[in-house]
């Protein structure tokens, strides 16, 4: 069965870097075409192993191929979970997750997105996240306050928190967070969930210790969440780096305030 709903073009601000904007538009167009041509079973079929060692679904392959064409058009480098590092000899590298929430995207659950950060000299300068099913976009530049803001919440008690699903070894920590928060959501799309923290829809997002995140899962939040007044940190204080080594993993914590991040971490670590 095909997914019948169209995928709109992302609503991008005029000042997005052309290479980042082109990649986002290419991703949305490719995902829309994939949904019109392939069934849910075909979209979620595993067709290869990505550069990060995890299986690549057909939907990932289709969208990333379109993004690769965009990267070559704009002569910038790419770091992506499927293709790995693509060197076009540029000083600019786009660190991209072409489809964050791949399982959602394949099944037609309207919670998936494109996420990309523009990195120069090892520093993320600009970020763009686009929600496939709505066209909504979050754009931010490092050191420049965004027009959207976090909730400003400082306490876990009564907070609205997005969590990764409980995995082996994290169940107790997961429940410690859930028992103190007012609302818990498991949306299965880190890049989108961290944008909800940035815009003040939820108070926080946390991976309670599974070390699931690769750098492309967190790159956009690294720019966007601080620009909105919040923080993005690793559960164990490990620095985020943009190296081509995709075996590196983190447990990301995005929170409305440093105080809330600290309380989340102390609760997880017990």
C-alpha positions as CSV (number, residue, x, y, z in Angstrom):
1,X,0.0,0.0,0.0
2,X,1.3,3.4,-1.0
3,X,1.3,6.4,1.4
4,X,-1.2,8.7,-0.2
5,X,-0.3,12.1,1.4
6,X,2.0,14.5,-0.6
7,X,5.2,15.9,0.9
8,X,5.2,19.7,0.8
9,X,8.3,21.8,-0.1
10,X,10.0,23.0,3.1
11,X,9.3,26.6,4.1
12,X,12.8,28.0,4.2
13,X,14.0,31.5,5.2
14,X,15.7,33.5,2.5
15,X,19.1,33.5,4.3
16,X,19.7,29.7,4.5
17,X,23.1,28.8,2.9
18,X,22.3,27.8,-0.7
19,X,23.9,24.4,-0.4
20,X,22.0,23.6,2.8
21,X,18.7,24.8,1.3
22,X,19.3,22.8,-1.9
23,X,20.0,19.6,0.1
24,X,16.8,20.1,2.2
25,X,14.6,20.7,-0.9
26,X,16.2,17.7,-2.6
27,X,15.4,15.5,0.4
28,X,11.8,16.5,0.6
29,X,11.3,16.0,-3.2
30,X,12.9,12.6,-3.1
31,X,10.9,11.5,-0.1
32,X,7.7,12.6,-1.7
33,X,8.5,10.7,-4.9
34,X,9.5,7.6,-2.9
35,X,6.1,7.6,-1.2
36,X,4.3,7.8,-4.4
37,X,6.2,5.0,-6.0
38,X,6.9,2.5,-3.3
39,X,4.8,0.7,-0.7
40,X,5.5,0.8,3.0
41,X,7.0,-2.7,2.8
42,X,9.3,-1.5,0.0
43,X,10.3,1.7,1.7
44,X,11.4,-0.1,4.9
45,X,13.3,-2.9,3.1
46,X,16.9,-3.0,4.1
47,X,19.0,-2.7,1.0
48,X,22.5,-2.2,2.3
49,X,24.6,-1.3,5.3
50,X,25.5,2.3,5.8
51,X,28.9,3.8,6.5
52,X,28.0,3.8,10.2
53,X,27.5,0.1,10.2
54,X,23.7,0.1,10.6
55,X,21.2,-1.2,8.0
56,X,20.1,1.2,5.3
57,X,16.4,1.2,4.4
58,X,15.3,1.8,0.8
59,X,13.8,5.2,1.9
60,X,17.2,6.2,3.3
61,X,18.9,5.2,0.1
62,X,16.5,7.1,-2.2
63,X,16.7,10.3,-0.2
64,X,20.4,10.2,0.3
65,X,21.1,9.7,-3.4
66,X,19.1,12.9,-4.1
67,X,21.1,14.7,-1.4
68,X,24.4,13.4,-2.9
69,X,23.4,14.9,-6.3
70,X,22.8,18.2,-4.5
71,X,26.2,18.1,-2.7
72,X,28.0,17.5,-6.0
73,X,26.0,20.4,-7.6
74,X,27.1,22.8,-4.9
75,X,30.7,21.4,-4.6
76,X,30.6,21.0,-0.8
77,X,31.7,18.0,1.3
78,X,29.3,15.7,3.0
79,X,29.3,13.6,6.2
80,X,26.3,11.3,6.3
81,X,25.4,8.1,8.1
82,X,24.8,6.2,4.8
83,X,27.5,7.6,2.5
84,X,30.1,8.4,5.1
85,X,32.5,11.3,4.2
86,X,32.4,12.6,0.6
87,X,35.2,15.0,-0.1
88,X,34.6,17.6,-2.8
89,X,37.6,19.7,-1.8
90,X,35.6,22.3,0.0
91,X,36.2,24.2,3.2
92,X,32.5,23.5,4.0
93,X,31.1,20.2,5.1
94,X,27.4,19.5,5.4
95,X,26.8,17.0,8.3
96,X,23.4,15.6,7.3
97,X,20.8,13.0,8.3
98,X,18.8,12.8,5.1
99,X,15.9,11.0,6.9
100,X,15.9,11.1,10.6
101,X,13.1,8.8,11.9
102,X,13.6,6.4,9.0
103,X,11.1,3.8,10.4
104,X,8.5,6.5,10.8
105,X,9.1,7.7,7.3
106,X,8.8,4.2,5.8
107,X,5.6,3.4,7.7
108,X,4.0,6.7,7.0
109,X,4.1,8.0,10.5
110,X,4.3,11.8,10.0
111,X,7.3,12.2,12.3
112,X,10.5,12.3,10.2
113,X,12.7,15.1,9.0
114,X,15.8,16.2,7.1
115,X,18.5,17.6,9.3
116,X,21.7,19.3,8.2
117,X,24.5,21.4,9.8
118,X,27.0,23.5,7.9
119,X,30.5,22.9,9.4
120,X,33.6,24.9,8.7
121,X,37.0,24.3,10.3
122,X,35.4,21.8,12.7
123,X,32.8,24.2,14.0
124,X,29.1,24.1,13.2
125,X,28.1,27.5,11.9
126,X,24.5,27.0,10.7
127,X,21.8,24.4,11.0
128,X,18.5,23.5,9.2
129,X,15.9,21.0,10.1
130,X,12.8,20.4,8.0
131,X,9.8,18.4,9.0
132,X,8.8,16.3,5.9
133,X,5.1,16.0,6.4
134,X,4.4,19.7,7.3
135,X,7.1,21.7,5.5
136,X,8.0,23.4,8.8
137,X,11.6,24.4,9.1
138,X,13.9,25.5,11.9
139,X,17.0,27.5,10.9
140,X,19.7,28.9,13.2
141,X,23.2,30.3,13.1
142,X,25.7,29.8,15.8
143,X,25.9,32.7,18.3
144,X,22.8,34.4,16.8
145,X,19.6,34.3,18.9
146,X,16.7,32.4,17.2
147,X,13.3,33.9,17.0
148,X,11.9,30.9,18.8
149,X,12.7,30.1,22.4
150,X,12.7,27.2,24.8
151,X,10.3,27.0,27.7
152,X,12.9,28.1,30.2
153,X,11.9,25.3,32.6
154,X,14.5,24.6,35.3
155,X,13.0,21.6,37.1
156,X,12.3,18.0,36.0
157,X,9.3,17.7,38.3
158,X,6.2,18.4,36.1
159,X,8.3,18.7,32.9
160,X,7.3,17.5,29.4
161,X,10.1,15.2,28.2
162,X,10.8,13.3,25.0
163,X,12.7,10.1,25.6
164,X,14.3,7.5,23.4
165,X,12.5,4.1,23.8
166,X,13.9,2.1,26.7
167,X,16.7,-0.2,25.6
168,X,18.7,-2.9,27.4
169,X,20.4,-1.4,30.4
170,X,18.5,1.9,30.4
171,X,15.1,0.8,31.7
172,X,15.7,1.9,35.3
173,X,17.0,5.3,34.3
174,X,14.1,5.6,31.8
175,X,11.6,5.0,34.6
176,X,13.3,7.5,37.0
177,X,12.8,10.2,34.4
178,X,9.2,9.1,33.6
179,X,8.2,8.9,37.2
180,X,9.1,12.6,37.8
181,X,8.0,14.2,34.5
182,X,4.4,15.2,33.9
183,X,4.4,14.1,30.2
184,X,6.5,11.6,28.4
185,X,6.7,11.2,24.6
186,X,8.6,8.7,22.5
187,X,8.6,10.0,18.9
188,X,11.5,8.0,17.5
189,X,13.1,11.0,15.7
190,X,15.9,12.7,17.7
191,X,16.4,15.6,15.2
192,X,12.7,16.6,15.3
193,X,12.4,16.1,19.1
194,X,15.3,18.4,19.8
195,X,13.7,21.1,17.6
196,X,10.6,20.8,19.7
197,X,12.8,21.6,22.7
198,X,14.2,24.6,20.9
199,X,10.8,26.0,20.0
200,X,9.3,25.4,23.5
201,X,6.9,22.7,22.6
202,X,8.5,20.3,25.1
203,X,11.0,21.0,27.9
204,X,13.7,18.4,27.2
205,X,14.8,15.4,25.2
206,X,17.2,12.7,26.5
207,X,18.8,9.4,25.6
208,X,19.0,7.8,29.1
209,X,22.3,6.1,28.4
210,X,22.0,3.9,25.3
211,X,24.7,5.7,23.4
212,X,22.6,5.6,20.2
213,X,23.4,9.0,18.8
214,X,25.9,9.6,15.9
215,X,27.1,13.2,15.2
216,X,24.5,13.7,12.5
217,X,21.7,13.0,15.0
218,X,22.9,15.9,17.1
219,X,24.6,18.3,14.8
220,X,21.5,20.6,14.1
221,X,20.6,20.7,17.8
222,X,24.2,21.7,18.6
223,X,23.4,25.0,16.8
224,X,19.7,25.4,17.2
225,X,19.0,24.6,20.8
226,X,21.6,27.1,22.2
227,X,20.4,29.7,19.7
228,X,16.9,29.3,21.3
229,X,18.3,29.7,24.9
230,X,18.7,26.0,25.7
231,X,21.6,23.5,26.0
232,X,22.7,20.4,24.2
233,X,25.2,18.2,26.1
234,X,26.3,14.5,26.3
235,X,25.1,12.5,29.3
236,X,28.7,11.7,30.2
237,X,30.2,15.1,29.3
238,X,31.9,13.9,26.2
239,X,32.6,16.7,23.6
240,X,30.8,16.6,20.2
241,X,33.2,16.3,17.3
242,X,32.7,16.3,13.5
243,X,35.2,13.6,12.7
244,X,34.4,11.2,9.8
245,X,34.7,8.3,12.3
246,X,31.0,7.2,12.5
247,X,31.7,4.6,15.2
248,X,31.6,7.4,17.8
249,X,28.4,7.5,19.8
250,X,26.8,9.8,22.3
251,X,23.7,10.0,24.6
252,X,22.4,13.4,23.8
253,X,20.6,15.7,26.3
254,X,18.7,18.7,25.0
255,X,17.1,20.9,27.6
256,X,15.4,24.2,28.0
257,X,18.0,25.4,30.6
258,X,21.4,24.2,32.0
259,X,19.6,23.5,35.3
260,X,17.1,21.2,33.7
261,X,19.9,19.4,31.8
262,X,21.9,18.9,35.1
263,X,18.8,17.5,36.8
264,X,18.1,15.1,34.0
265,X,21.6,13.8,34.0
266,X,21.8,13.4,37.8
267,X,18.4,11.5,37.6
268,X,19.6,9.2,34.9
269,X,23.0,8.5,36.6
270,X,21.3,7.9,39.9
